[in-house]
């Protein structure tokens, strides 16, 4: 309601309206037009700052003035086509694009170079321009958040996720574009092919450290969602921990592990057991000889320097996973994320039955992998139908528990299968299966379907390449119950959780 003040004027009264408080309104967005002019002039004046500036200012929208955006876009086009960049070429490019007159004509282009004495500080100027752009984006995002926050129909968690996603894009300098041209996409594809050709092992993704598996996958690929499924006690955690060790120690790639079932200390003890080759039971009890104690410290030096980051938050929600993953990507540039395991996650209380919840979780994991452009490996449980089936009980895609969405969303689905778990002594081809496991690739969106056999050392809860499996390993425990070492030495490995059975009402232990 307007405040009205009656002011006497001569013999009559006149009604006037007080102006509204305009503090904070009418401010110009953060900008640095003089620096924008300096940078553009420097790029047309000298070649030396070109590569640095192009790397810093990766898109024309970072410039505030529309004319400067068009000029910089023309410079980018010339740079991409490896053409010379100067007043004449930029002017001609703008003319051919039909933008010359809208930017101020050839006269304005020449004025940009006249205002620059030297290109020495072009890189510093470019960084300031980017900072101003980030500030403008933060203002835009904040305004959008404020507007949506006043909307009572807005879901608060969706709003938080959207705000964080927008800020993450700004931080990463990866603002989404509506589309990409075929030329730019073809250039990216050719670059990746050239890189792959230069690698002798043929691995153009994140290598698992398992030779035969990497031959099939060419390494875990960017944006892929990989599901590794098995029945309880097959060695899901052992497999991904062995792989995480290989990725972090051998290849020096940062790895993040979200453990929903086991504590971070339990996982570390598993890693120590495999690395030092000391039974997990001895580690838990502190049952070391002097030589084993020295072996323990000597062999675990590599683990202390390994870029492995473990988060053991229980009942992790999709919202938390996305936020933590973004942070790990930003701060540590993680190349691989492992989730142990999918069925213990929560969708965040959005309602619906368990199948719908798992579908939402699976879809969200795929979205995170695509957003961060890193592979995500999610462990999953199999249903009891495997146990009721006759024969060798090899798992199938239909055994995936809770939802068909897992199979649909995953780029790769692999099963872990150990015949000796079912007291079998040989593979279908007649070869002994003692101390061995098999990774069954049941779905591969971009490759072949093959099975890979690995060596499994139960007392260390460790998978390794089969190359090192000797005849002694084959004959070890001959005549003894299969899985004896596994069951006795690593009790925590076979300990069931509340998700191991189909009934969610059963006690976890």
Long-range contacts (C-beta under 8 A, 24 or more apart in sequence): 29-64, 29-135, 29-136, 29-139, 30-132, 30-135, 30-136, 30-139, 31-64, 31-65, 31-132, 31-136, 32-64, 32-125, 32-128, 32-129, 32-132, 33-64, 33-65, 33-68, 35-125, 35-128, 35-129, 36-63, 36-64, 36-65, 36-68, 36-129, 37-68, 37-112, 37-115, 38-115, 38-116, 38-121, 38-122, 38-125, 39-122, 39-125, 39-126, 39-129, 40-68, 40-71, 40-72, 40-75, 40-112, 41-112, 41-113, 41-114, 41-115, 41-116, 42-116, 42-118, 42-119, 42-122, 42-125, 43-75, 43-85, 43-119, 43-122, 44-75, 44-85, 44-86, 44-87, 44-90, 44-109, 44-112, 44-113, 45-86, 45-113, 45-116, 45-119, 46-119, 47-85, 48-119, 49-119, 49-122, 49-123, 50-79, 50-85, 52-122, 52-123, 52-126, 53-122, 53-123, 53-126, 54-79, 56-123, 56-126, 56-127, 56-130, 57-126, 57-129, 57-130, 58-173, 59-175, 59-177, 61-133, 61-175, 62-129, 62-130, 62-133, 63-129, 63-133, 64-132, 64-133, 64-136, 67-102, 67-103, 67-104, 67-108, 70-94, 70-97, 70-99, 70-102, 70-103, 71-103, 71-109, 71-112, 74-99, 80-187, 87-113, 130-173, 134-170, 137-166, 137-170, 137-175, 138-167, 138-170, 141-166, 141-167, 141-170, 157-319, 157-348, 160-319, 161-319, 161-322, 161-323, 164-322, 164-323, 164-326, 165-322, 165-326, 165-371, 168-326, 168-330, 171-330, 172-330, 205-375, 206-247, 206-251, 206-253, 206-335, 206-336, 206-375, 207-246, 207-247, 207-250, 207-251, 208-243, 208-246, 208-247, 209-242, 209-243, 209-245, 209-246, 209-247, 209-250, 209-251, 209-465, 210-243, 210-246, 210-439, 210-452, 210-454, 210-463, 210-464, 210-465, 211-465, 211-467, 212-452, 212-453, 212-465, 212-466, 213-439, 213-452, 213-454, 216-441, 216-444, 216-447, 216-448, 216-450, 216-452, 217-412, 217-444, 217-447, 218-447, 220-336, 220-375, 220-377, 221-375, 221-411, 221-446, 222-373, 222-374, 222-375, 223-369, 223-370, 223-373, 223-374, 223-375, 224-369, 224-375, 224-376, 224-411, 224-412, 225-362, 225-365, 225-366, 225-369, 225-375, 225-376, 225-378, 225-409, 225-410, 225-411, 225-412, 226-375, 226-376, 226-377, 226-378, 226-410, 226-411, 226-412, 226-413, 226-414, 227-342, 227-377, 227-378, 227-379, 227-380, 227-400, 227-406, 227-407, 227-410, 227-412, 227-413, 227-414, 228-377, 228-378, 228-379, 228-380, 228-414, 228-415, 228-416, 228-439, 229-379, 229-380, 229-381, 229-382, 229-395, 229-399, 229-400, 229-401, 229-413, 229-414, 229-415, 229-416, 230-381, 230-382, 230-395, 230-415, 230-416, 230-417, 231-381, 231-382, 231-386, 231-387, 231-395, 231-421, 232-381, 232-494, 232-496, 232-497, 232-500, 233-421, 233-483, 233-486, 233-493, 233-494, 234-416, 234-417, 234-418, 234-421, 234-437, 235-416, 235-418, 235-437, 235-456, 235-461, 235-463, 235-486, 235-493, 236-340, 236-341, 236-379, 236-416, 237-261, 237-262, 237-267, 237-270, 237-340, 237-379, 237-461, 237-493, 238-270, 238-274, 238-456, 238-461, 238-462, 238-463, 238-493, 239-416, 239-437, 239-439, 239-463, 240-338, 240-340, 240-377, 240-379, 241-267, 241-270, 241-271, 241-274, 241-461, 242-274, 242-462, 242-463, 242-464, 243-338, 243-377, 243-463, 244-271, 244-308, 244-336, 244-338, 245-271, 245-274, 245-275, 245-303, 245-306, 245-308, 247-335, 247-336, 248-306, 248-307, 248-308, 249-302, 249-303, 249-306, 252-307, 253-307, 253-335, 253-336, 254-307, 254-308, 254-309, 254-328, 254-332, 254-333, 254-334, 254-335, 254-336, 255-307, 255-308, 255-309, 255-334, 255-335, 255-336, 255-337, 255-338, 256-308, 256-309, 256-310, 256-311, 256-324, 256-325, 256-328, 256-332, 256-334, 256-336, 256-337, 256-338, 257-308, 257-309, 257-310, 257-311, 257-337, 257-338, 257-340, 258-311, 258-312, 258-313, 258-316, 258-321, 258-324, 258-337, 258-338, 258-339, 258-340, 259-310, 259-311, 259-312, 259-340, 260-312, 260-313, 260-314, 260-315, 260-316, 260-339, 260-340, 260-341, 260-344, 260-345, 261-340, 261-341, 261-344, 261-497, 261-499, 262-312, 262-340, 262-492, 263-312, 264-310, 264-311, 264-312, 266-492, 267-310, 267-312, 268-310, 270-461, 270-490, 270-493, 271-303, 271-308, 272-296, 272-300, 272-303, 273-460, 273-461, 273-462, 273-490, 274-457, 274-460, 274-461, 274-462, 275-299, 275-300, 275-302, 275-303, 276-300, 277-460, 278-460, 279-459, 279-460, 279-489, 279-490, 280-459, 280-460, 280-461, 280-489, 280-490, 280-492, 280-493, 281-459, 281-488, 281-489, 281-490, 281-491, 307-332, 309-334, 314-344, 315-344, 315-345, 315-346, 316-344, 316-345, 316-346, 317-345, 317-346, 317-347, 317-348, 318-345, 318-346, 318-347, 318-348, 318-360, 318-361, 318-364, 318-365, 319-348, 321-345, 321-364, 321-365, 321-368, 322-364, 322-368, 325-368, 325-372, 326-372, 329-372, 329-374, 334-374, 335-374, 336-374, 336-375, 336-376, 336-377, 337-368, 337-369, 337-372, 337-374, 337-375, 337-376, 337-377, 338-376, 338-377, 338-378, 338-379, 339-365, 339-376, 339-377, 339-378, 339-379, 340-379, 341-378, 341-379, 341-380, 341-381, 341-499, 342-378, 342-379, 342-380, 342-381, 342-406, 343-380, 343-381, 343-401, 343-402, 343-499, 344-497, 344-499, 354-402, 354-504, 355-402, 355-403, 356-403, 358-402, 358-403, 358-405, 358-406, 359-403, 359-405, 362-403, 362-405, 362-406, 362-408, 362-409, 362-410, 363-405, 363-409, 365-409, 366-409, 366-410, 378-410, 380-406, 381-499, 381-500, 382-415, 383-502, 384-501, 384-502, 392-419, 392-422, 392-424, 392-428, 393-422, 394-440, 395-440, 395-442, 396-442, 397-442, 397-443, 401-502, 407-443, 410-443, 411-443, 411-444, 411-445, 411-446, 412-441, 412-443, 412-444, 412-445, 413-441, 413-442, 413-443, 414-439, 414-440, 414-441, 414-442, 415-439, 415-440, 415-442, 416-440, 418-456, 418-483, 419-482, 420-482, 420-483, 421-482, 421-483, 423-481, 423-482, 423-483, 424-482, 425-482, 427-453, 432-474, 434-473, 434-474, 434-475, 434-476, 434-477, 434-478, 434-482, 435-469, 435-473, 435-474, 435-476, 435-477, 436-466, 436-469, 437-463, 457-485, 458-483, 458-484, 458-485, 458-486, 458-487, 458-489, 458-490, 459-485, 459-486, 459-489, 459-490, 460-489, 461-486, 461-489, 461-490, 461-493
